Amino acid sequence: MDIRAIAMGLAFALMWSSAFTSARIIVIDASPLAALAARFLVSGLLGVGLARAFGQSWRLTAAQWQATVLFGVCQNGLYLGLNFIAMQWIEAGLAAIIASALPLIVAFAGWAFMGERLPAAALAGLGAGFLGVVLIMGARLSGGVDPLGLVLCLVAAVALAVATLAVRRAVGGGNLLMVVGLQMLVGALCAGLAAALFEPLAVRWTPALVAAFLYTTLVPGLLATTVWFALVRRVGAVQAAAFHFLNPFFGVAVAAVVLGEALGPVDLLGVAVIMAGIFAVQRARVAPAGARR
């Protein structure tokens, strides 16, 4: 793991975690699925347009198309869609904490279904990260939590793990920015259909809604996703997913600054444990599938 990859991971984690706060602001004034569909549409069109301007082609390989659709459905349609709905009832910080379980889910799925094996140091790092998440979540749950919102966030985390494993096929043939734009358009289609079928349209135009929508579209939406694709291509899905362990701290910290959600000493202790886990995972070498029998 080189310095550039670590910088990419930290930047991604901060941008990605801030989306929980901007989503919380958006759903106060707008229907969640309709707002998400609009965000994906704008981000997707920008991504495809920039990709064409840089000479990239939308003639993807068959594997890229399959992975792009899967990523668009799982990350954008399911993960973000369910989180946007859940954000109506739970705090942004708690949603970020639940999402940080991603490395554990990815590692388990890679081991159970893809033949990957993790060194003991990487497993210890994942365990430490989980412990840090538990510390932060325990403090948050003491005040009570909406069960439906919690279940939606848990299902969303599983969907994100599936999307993460799909990224490796999506970035293998180049055209990175084009893939990002196209999977956003897939998400726009999924969220738009769900909004039309299940959600009454309601929008109250406020400066906060406009600012949060623009930020969510450009930073977590387009920029963070591009960095994420590049990071997975550089270090692999399991090591890249470890940066999601920073979601609890960044998510809680941004929510504390912007929304006034509480940030206590247990949160700081939890993030210290999480960062130790990330260091262990990044230091460990992930053995290729089938390398050891």
N, C-alpha and C positions, 0 to 999 in steps of 0.2 A: 504494500500500500504506500504510494508515494504522496508527496505533499500536495500535488495538484488534485489527486483523487480525494484526499481528506478535505481540502478546501471546497471541492465540488459537493461532497457529502454534507458538510456543514451549511453551505449556502442553500442546498436543496431542503434540508431539514427545517431551516428557519422560514423559507418561503412557503413550504408545504404546511407547516404548523400554523402559520398566520392565517391560512385559509379558513380555519375553524372559527376564528374571531370574525372575519369578514362575512362568512356564511351566516353566523348568528345575527349580524346586523341586517343582512339582506332579508332573512325570513321574518323579521319583525314587520317589514313593510311590503312584502311581495310573496306570492304563492311560491313555495320552494322549488317545485319541479319545473314550473314555467320559467322561473328566473335561471335555473340551472341550464335548461335547454337554450335560452338566449345566450348565456355565457359560453356554452360550447359552440354555438353557431358562430359567434363573433371570433372566438379563439381559433376555431377550425379554419374559417375563411382567411384569417390573417396568416395562420401557419402555412396553408397551401399556397397563398399568394407569395409569401416570402420564399418558400421553397422553390417555386417556379422562377422567381427573380434570381435566385442563386444557382439556377441551372439544374435543379433536381427534377426527377421524373416521377410521375404517378404510376408508371409501369413497374409495379413491384413484383417480386417473385411470389409464387403461390404460397410459400410458407409465410412470407411477410404479410400478404393479404389476410391469411387465416389468423395470424397472431394480432394484426391490427384490429380486426373485427372483434376478436376475443378480448383484447385489451380495452377497446372502446366500450364494450358491453359491461365487462366486469369492473373496471376502474371507474369509468364515467357514469354508466347507467346504474350500476348496483352500488358500488362503494360510495361515490359522491352523492348519488341520488338518495340512498338510505340515510346518509349522514345529514344531508340538507333537511330531510323530513324530521329526523330525530332532534335536530337543533332547535326545533320549536319547543321542546320539553326539557332538554338537558343543557348543562353549561358547556361552553366551547372547550374549556380545559379538560373536562371529563371525556369528551369525544376524542380529543387528541391523545389522551392517555390510553384509551381502548385501542386506537389505531396503532399504537406503538407495540402491540403484540405481534405485528407483522413478521419480524425476524423469526420468532418461534414457529409461526405457522409455515413460513417459507422453508425453514430448515427441516421441519417435520415432513412436509410434502416432498421435498427433494430426497429425503432419506427413504420415505415410504413408497413413493411412486416413480422416482427417477433414478434410483440406484446410487445416489450421492452419499458419501461418507464424510463425516466431520471429525477433525482431530479433537482430542480431549480438551485442549485449551479453548477451542471455539465453542464447544458445548458448555464449558464452564463460563465463558463470556456471555453466552445466551442466557444461562441460568442467572448470572448476576444482573443482567438487564431486566429479566423478569422480576427479580426481587425488588429492583428499584421501582418498577411499575407498580408492584403490589404496595409498596410503601406510600407512594403518592395516591394511588386509588383508594387505599384504606382511609386516608385522611378525608378524601372527597366523599366517600360513601357514608361516612358517619352522619352526614346531614340528610341522608335519604336521596333516592334517585328514582326517576320514573322508569318502571320496568320495561315498557314498550320502547322507549328511547334507547335503553341499554341493550335490548335484544337487537334492535335495528343496527346499532353500531357494531355489535359482535358479528352479525351476518355480513356487514359491510367489510370488516377486517378480513374475513375469509375470502370474499370476492377479490379484495385487493391482492391477496397472496396469489391467487390464480393469475391475476393480471401481471404480477411481477415475474412469475415463472414464464409467462408468454413473451415477455419483452426480449428475451435472449434470441428468439427466432425473428422477432420483428426488426431488430437492428442489424442482423447479420448481413444483409445485402445492400447496405448504404441507404441513401435518401432519408436520413434521420429526421430532418424537419418536415418532410412530406409525410412520413409515417405519423409524426406528432399531430399534424393538421388533420389528417384523415381520421385518426382515431377520435379526435374531438368531434368531428362531424358525425361519426357513429354514435357518440354519446348524445349529441343534440337530437338525433332521431329517436333514440331510446327514451330520453327524458321528455321530449315533446309528445310522443305517443302516450306515455304514462300520464302526463299532465292533461292531455285532451280527454283521456278516459276516466281519470279518477279525481281530478282536482278542479275546483271552481277558480277561475282567474280573478285575482284581486291584487291590485298594485296601488300603493300610496306613495306618490313621488315625493321624495325628500332629498336634501343634499347628502345625508348619510347613506341613503340607498344608492344614489348615483356614484358616489365615491367608492363605496364598498364593491359595487358591481364592476366598475372599471378596474379597480385593484385586483379583484379576484380573477377577472378575465385575463389580464396581462401578466401578472406576476405568478401567483400559484398555478394559474391555468396554462399559459403558454410557456413562460420562461422556466418555471420549475419542472414541468414535464419534459422539456428539452434537455435540461441538465440531468434529470433522472435517467432518461434513455442513454445518454452518453456515459453516465456513471456505471450503469449496469453493464454496458458494453466494455467498459474499462476494467472493472474488478469482479464482475459476476453478480448474480442475483442475491446469493446468501450474504456476501460481505456488504453489498450495497444496501440491502434491507436492514442491516444493523443500524444504519443511521436513523431509522425510524424510532429507535429507542430514545432519541433526543426529542421526539414529539411531546412527551409529557412536560418537559421543562419549557421548551420554546412555546408550546401551546398554552400552558398555564401562565407563563410570563407575559406573552402578548395579550392574553385575555385580561390579566391583571392591570396592565398599563392602559389598554384601550377601553375595556368594559368594566373595570373596577372589581373583577373577581378576586377572591382572596388568594394570597401567596404567602405561605408560612414556612417555618423552619423544616417541617417534614418534607415539603416540596424540594428544598435545597439539598437535604440529605438524600432523597430519592434520586435526584439527578446526578449526584456524585457517584452513587452506586452504578447508575446507568452508564455513565461515561467510562467507568472502569470496565464494565462489560463490553462496551464498544471497542475499547483499546485491546482487550483480549481477543475479540473476534478478528479485528484487523491484523493483529500480529500472527494469528494462526493461519496456516496454509490449508486451504480447502482442497482435499484430495479429489482428483477427477473420478467420475463414476467408473467403477470397475478397476481402479488402479491397484486396489488391495483386495485380496480374496480371503 
